[in-house]
Structures are given as C-alpha cells and as structure tokens.
Amino acid sequence: SLQNMKMVPVPEKAYGTFFEGDCYIVLHTKRASRGSTVDLHYWIGKDSSQDEQGAAALYVTQLDNALGGNPVQHREVQGHESETFQSYFRNGIIYKKGGVASGFKHVETNMYNIKRLLHVKGKKHVTATEVALSWDSFNKGDVFLLDLGKVLIQWNGPSCSIAEKSRGLALARSIRDSERGGRAQIGIIDNEKDSPDLMQIMRMVLGERRGELRDAIPDTKADELQKANVRLYHVYEKDSDLVVQEIATRPLTQDLLQHEDCYILDQGGFKIYVWRGKASSPEEKKAAFTRAVGFIQAKGYPSSTNVEVINDGAESAMFKQLFQRWTEKNETQGLGKIYTTGKIAKVEQVKFDTTQLHARPELAAEQRMVDDASGEVEVWRIEDLEMQPVNPKTYGQFYGGDCYLVLYTYMRSGRPHYVLYMWQGRHASVDEITACALNAIELDKKYGDEAVQVRVTMGKEPRHFLAIFKGKLVIYEGGTNRAQKSTPEPAIRLFQVRGTDEVNTKATEVPARASSLNSNDVFLLTTSQVCYLWCGKGCSGDEREMAKMVADIVSRRDRHTILEGQEPAEFWEALGGKAPYASEKRFQEQVTHYQPRLFECSNQTGRFIMTEVVGFCQEDLDEDDVMLLDTWEEIFLWVGKASNTYERNEAIASAKEYLKTHPAGRDLATPIILVKQGYEPLNFTGWFNAWDPYKWSDGKSYEEMKNSLGDVSAISEIKVDLNNLSLNKRTLSMTNLSGLSSSSASSEYKSHFNHSDSNSYSNSSNCNSNSSPSLVPNGEGVYTREVLMHKTVDELPEGVDPTKKECYLSDADFHDIFGKSKDEFYQMPKWKQQNEKKQYGLF
C-alpha cells in the first residue's frame, strides 16, 4: 500500500483487505509453460486522494521499467476490479473504511473490539463492503455479515443462491482464521424463523426492523453485446493536443497494430486496452495510463472503467482474442493452430497412443478424444419428426438433407458412459433440426440424463466423431438416405478424402468440378460406369489406402486409380472440362496453442452476461451454475445438478450467443458440447489441473448436508454489551451456534469451498468432531509421532481414537509427515486420506 507517497509492504495475512482511503500496488507472477507471466495492478480506493493515485501510477511505471517492460499493467478501481485481479483473492475482497493516514493498521492482533456490517456480493468473485449498521443496508438477494469480534453472524437473503451462501461462509471463516486467530464463533441465518437466538442478537445491534426488506439489487455488468463492440484508435499528440483517431471496428485484424505507434482498443466502454508498440518512443510509453484516463473522460465513460496496458509481444490472452486472427512470431495462421513458416511440407496427422488417454486426461483434451473410439455406436435419422433406426450397414453415411442422432456408449470404471451426437445437415429443415434436439432430450432421459450432448454442424465434425466410424465416414452434400427419396441421386459425384488411418479419415462430397481438386489430397470421382481414385502429388500412401476403403462405400463400379497429371480425357469430361485448382503444398501443421477460458453464464435478466473465472480449477464449478468452457475448437457447457431450469434450457442458446457476439468473429458452426455434473468426459476434465472424479460423489448437496446436521440447539443466552462492544457468554460452550463451532465450519458447505481456502474442512474425518483431541482428558490432546505411529490399539495412550490418530499430532509434526496442513488433508477425498494414513503408519 502507499503510505506518505511511499510503497509499504502489506502483511501476507492481510492480502485481500483494502482500505477505501488508500491506493495499492499488486504484483502477480505466474509460471507458465512458456516462461512466466507478470501482471502489475494499481488499485484505487474510492476515498483515496488524487496525489496518491498519481503516485501509484508513477510507481507502476517505475516497476514496469525495472521488470524490463514485460508486465501487463492494470488500473483497478474499487468495486470495478478486473476478473484477473479478483482471481487472486479466492475468498473474496474486503473493503474497510478509512485508510492508513487515519491511523488504521492492516493487521491487529486480538481484534475483538469490533462492530461492523459487511455487504457480501458475488458468486465467482466475492467483495465485502462495510455498510451502515442498519436494517436499511439489507436486501433480499445478498449475504450480510454482522461482525461482532467474537461472533460473526452470516445472514443469507431469501433470494441467495447456494454458491453465494457458500462463498459468504468462506469469507466469514477467512476473517475468523486470519484476523481472529480462529477464536471466533460463526452463526448462520438461512431462515430467520429457524434462528430466533441469532436474530435476537441482530435486533440488539441493529434495532427492530420496520417495514419490508428491499428487493435484490441486480448487478450492473456489461453484457456480451456491449463487449463485442470493439473499436481501435490511434492515439498521438499534435501541437500539445491529444489526437484520438478511430482506425477500425470489429472484426479487428492484427496488422492494424504498427510497432512504431501506441493504440487504444475500446471494448464497448467495458474495458480500455492501451497497446504499446516496441518501436514507440519512451515518452509515448510513459503516457499510456494518462492517455487512457484522458480517453475515458473524453468518451464520458465512468471513471471506474478498467484499463489494461500491454506491450508489443507480451499481449494477454484476453487481448489476443479481440482480434479475428492473431499470430505469434514464426506463425502463419491464427489462434488455434500454429504453422511454422518456411517449412513447406505435408500436413502431418499426429498419431498418438490411445491407451494413454485415461492415464493422461490432458492428452484426451488436447486430442479432443473421449476414449479410443472402441465403444458401441447406434444411429437414428429424424424422419417425420421422429427417430428412425438407420441400417447398421450404412453407419457412417450422412446426407446433407437429413438430421441424425448418434449414441456412442463406452465403459469407464466398470460402468457405461454415453455421448449423444446431434448431426445437423446443411439442407435439413428448421423443423427437423428442432425435432433432432427434442428427440435428443428424450433419448438422454432414457439413459438417466447422463449423456454428454454434442451439437455437430455438417462439415465441422469433431475428431472423436470421425474415429467412431473407423474410417468410413462419408458426408453427402444433399439428398437423404430415406427409403422414399424425393430427388434422384446425381450421376456424377466427387468426394475429397482426408485422413491417414481409421481414427482421422473423412470423405466429403464437393462440387463435381475440376476447380474442387487439390494436389494435397485423394479424390473419388464416381460416374455411372466407373469410380476414379485420383491421387494428388502431395498425398501419402496411407491416404491412398484409406481412400480405397471409402471407394467401396460410395461406388460399386470398377475402381481406376489415376495419378495427378496422367488423367484420361473421360475424367475431365465427367468434371465438365479442365480448370485451375489448388496445387500449392500445405504448410506443416505443428501444435495447437490456445488458452482455454471458463465463464459463468447468465441470461435471466434478458441480457446475456458472462463472468470469466481466471486461473480456473474444478472448485469453480458450482452445482447451481451453468459454466462455459471455450477451448476454441469446441465449446463445452457444464450444467450443475442444482442449476435453475431456465438457464439449463437456455444453455445451448447461450453458447450460440457467445459465438455470435465474440469479438474475434468466431465460426458459428463450432461444436457445442453439453456436459452434466458427475458425468464429465476425459476431453473435458483434461482441461482442469488435478481433476478429482470423486468430488461429486463424495460431496452432498446443500440441503442433504444441512439436514445431516440434525437438530441444532440454540445458544442458551448471549448478551451484547453495546457499551464496551464485548460479548459475554453465560453458557459454557457455543459449539452449537447454528451448527458451527469456532474451529470447524458447517459441513453443509463442504462441497462449495475452493482448494485455495486453506481453512476448509471436510466432514469425512474432521478432527473437530465429538472425539476431537481438544476433548481428551489430558487437556492438551497432542502427542509425539513416536507415541502414535505404527501402534496397535492397545499401545495407544488412553483416550486416543485409533481411527483418528493423525488428529493428535502437532501441526508441525503433521505437516512434516504428510507434507500438507491438516486443513488441506481433510479436503481430500476420504479414500485418499486413508491411503496416506496407511502409508505413514497412522491407520
């Protein structure tokens, strides 16, 4: 933080707490596969002075220079922080009134002399603002935390979601453990009628409530339509005046950015980017923030508008995705695929060992493969808006005038899993496409709502779809394979065959003209007399072999293999005469390079709003959410078990809207994959670090865990002494304060904590149960490792629970043996806990 215009380090235990009267600088370094990324933020409190704000900006510039000009710089304003900034503080951000200049300190020990009300907002990104101690501050839709030093009372509005309640509790526990040393009680009010004692305390502090509570306040977030409105400006000074010249609007292309200049990219007033060219002058670079703020004022945008300053060559993933094409150095293609220039070579089909998919889920994600494609396939065609089974002999043949449902069943962990593909022909009617989706829902219900649903647009078939048809996938441009065909099949057809083995081969019908040919591929030309297998100069032997397999499917005529340049006259006649065609060799395809992004989707308010979760992990998937994972080649929609019906039903529409409004002008035919909680395929889980397949089965739903607490007896009596702000306890214990003790969080919230919350506890074998060490007769309840490890029940000290030996270790011994804290240990699934206890002789 800045104190007397100087930078003063903030104690680590106070990270996430900000005084409203101060400015702060936050430096974040993250190791990545390609080196490390550095982000430099300066945060402006709403009551900070202009001098402090100016000093913060100056220090950021100096730090940027000291770090070689590599950091991405951010200007953050209280209450309007970027998603990147909020991702650093997983338990939430707390705004405190006042500032250091007013004599406030970040960390004070034994801070029980407190009386404040915190307004907690947000599901993915939590902020807590100090508000007036009055019922007037409350509303029905948010969480409020009454902090009385020794007691924290969490009041949940009747319209709160499960995620909001659990995030509120994580914040309460964070305050208890970091500010109060774990010596505070937490009580929860979910329903006022069920918590009369806690409500009595609230009334003593806040007075009697008069009138109704206010309705929930909707978040004022930018919708995707607003974010899609990107404009690029060239900013320069002319005769001491700042000139802002608009250059382009969506879709933007990378070549608009010249290395000698600086530019401002305006993302619909939601965020302002300043791009600094490598060859721009030092003066221009220094003036980046000043110009951005001047631009915001000139446009009449709110002063809280987010600003990000980025350097030529060190652009953030978010910035790159605002452009239609973004290529790194030595690349000739846009995001998604990397092609090395100068190497003229054939496209190499990457071969990989499918047996590694289960052991390495990240490989499944990169290769877009659910499994090794050895499962069972069933295919139905939509006919008269109903499902008609397709003859298994014709599996793999898809006609552009039809819609199909393909059910793929495979075994994993001894039980069947399902993928349901909805293939939509380019010439199918709207009614058929709708019927296809409706029939998919019915088929999914038949299999217990467990199927992963994949929308496949003709010509954009995902890799796994190709693999399940074992090299026999043929896409006919039009027509139908129904028994009663309305139009006769064309006498002459041309098919382009791509692929080197059964996993990656597809034949696609193209216009029967010479201009459709390509020297890199094999083509099949079928006529009423013969089937020509035309081999381009750039094709491989493997591709020719796969084309022969396809030839047996598309034609029963004699097959003639002809090489490019040696075609008979009849071949050209069938194609309507010779014509120029593509004969350049393709560049070598190397590696997919794209950073996946996770978003929370919401369109309940009639506006499509997405909240990005930066640095995501499995914990960010809440059971009442619909989440969108964008891996560029496909869009995943993850649907939580407790998500509301409206958002669940609108999920596919949300994904289409996301593609439509994406600033980069995305392909609307990108596959959309619907995944349900608990039935995630490998090509989804592989994008998450350390995915725990037992998380959903181990965890209980919010209500189940709440009910499992049993009858919670109220506090006998608590009196709030408003004169000295201390709490006098007249009863011996408060461990039953609405189901929470001072050192253990309510088990009802177990499945909602982030792993990063170091104080999360699991109810699976928590030390703080009725047999916890604190209740052992010797008072201390801590023993040396020698007394506990590798001991039989008879050899243990009296009173030690043999099923929880590890509980009796000191924190230091526990960390030394297990390599983690007790909190982290009890967050693991129970089977992992047992394995580690066996390993160290504590089972």
Summary of the structure (lengths in Angstrom):
residues: 843
radius of gyration: 31.5
end to end distance: 47.3
largest distance: 104.6
contacts: 2586
relative contact order: 0.08
helix: 27%
strand: 28%
